[in-house]
């Protein structure tokens, strides 16, 4: 189904399906012999969403031929998501080491950092996402007996709406330095909304605030081709993932220069450079080929 101006979703439909797919990758990465990340909540959250294909991937219940093809498709994507997850994990941990005690996770999806990272005492972690997504994750993790490791504050609002006001209503203090993440988000926003997102972040960021995100020079084509290829391979298994209708095309401002012009000190690294930092090599395969050109961005508000 094509995107509309005021559309919404849960974790088994539309953009929410991609959040669940990323959680599958985190679960698979966590189960590796030499894991780069540890996310013990990813697998139970995926099972609770209830997309049969994804559950079958985790539990090994797919038909043998389908399972073999699924593994071939999942392995390169899992490698990419493991490194991406570790990059953002380290970003938050380094921010806390520098004294930051306020974090905002934009489009949090099934992200469980508020539960699994070692946040220092006094840390507040704000999670922003669609109301159905927030409610599902909160109730599911509560049923699992999970306890946040920080003061977790949920903000149930669409990022296309007045989310800064909702953030303030939930106790956000714009006089304090903040660590912001925009992970796997930008292509799901229209180009103008991407600009508004960074304008709002800038307006809410006290000096010393930090931001981590990623920019795909190919825009929607990079992730669109990647995830659409996966969806086409497994459409007959019930995987409804038509990325052509989920992402927003159109010319975008490159994120690094855009932030730099607004008072941020920007550090950009290629995907290969980020992989190299963790002793990994970027994987082969058509599923992830166009992701190689993406840029990891960390910025400091001066």
Secondary structure, DSSP 8 states (H G I E B T S, - for coil): ----TT----TTSHHHHHHHHHHHHHHHHHTSTT-S---TTHHHHHHHHT-HHHHHHHHT-S-HHHHHHHHHHHHHHHHHHHHHHHHHHHHHHHHHHTT--EEEEET-TT--HHHHS---TT-EEEEEE-HHHHHHHHHHHHHTT---SSEEEEEE--TTS-HHHHHHHTT--TTS--EEEE-S-GGGS-HHHHHHHHHHHHHH--TT-EEEEEE-TTTHHHHHHHHHHHHHHTGGGT----GGGTS--S----HHHHHHTTTEEEEEEEHHHHHHHTT-----STTTGGGGG-EEEEEEE-
